[in-house]
């Protein structure tokens, strides 16, 4: 989970903010969807390089740990961001009939 000690965040936050700004500076479009579409490759590149550098020489345990961390990141992002977004869209547009719950 991303909830590390506040003291440990300070040094990392400076680097993360710089990296985010670098990725944003590569974007040529101003529409939100196009920005994310263009940034997806840059994000993938940055995360892939970070994981590879931290892993060093590959081994099963290192690969298992890193893929586990990436899976946890995905699940937490979905739980905190995507799930809330989906719930708002259900309210705005209505649920599909198979998922409607009877009260």
C-alpha positions, -999 to +999 in steps of 0.1 A: +000+000+000+012+035-007+007+047+029+044+050+040+056+072+069+053+109+063+091+114+068+098+089+040+075+107+016+093+140+015+124+130-005+103+108-028+076+134-034+102+158-049+113+132-074+078+120-081+066+156-087+096+162-111+089+130-130+052+139-133+061+173-146+085+157-171+058+133-184+033+162-186+058+182-206+059+155-233+022+160-240+012+179-271-026+178-268-048+198-245-078+175-242-079+153-211-084+120-229-057+127-254-033+137-227-038+104-209-036+085-241-002+101-249+011+098-213+003+061-211+035+051-229+056+075-209+041+062-176+047+026-187+083+034-197+090+051-164+075+024-142+092-003-162+126+013-159+121+019-122+111-017-115+140-030-136+166-008-118+153-018-084+152-055-092+187-057-105+195-092-117+162-111-122+152-140-100+119-156-091+116-140-057+123-105-070+099-110-099+072-123-076+076-094-052+076-067-080+046-082-098+028-084-064+036-048-057+023-038-092-009-058-087-014-041-053-009-007-069-035-016-096-060-029-070-056+002-048-060+026-077-092+008-088-105+008-052-098+045-046-103+060-080-120+038-106-146+023-083-159+057-072-160+069-108-180+038-118-204+044-090-210+080-101-216+067-137-242+042-124-261+069-107-259+092-137-267+067-164-284+038-146-273+003-138-275-026-162-305-048-154-284-078-144-267-059-116-297-041-102-304-051-067-339-054-054-345-037-021 
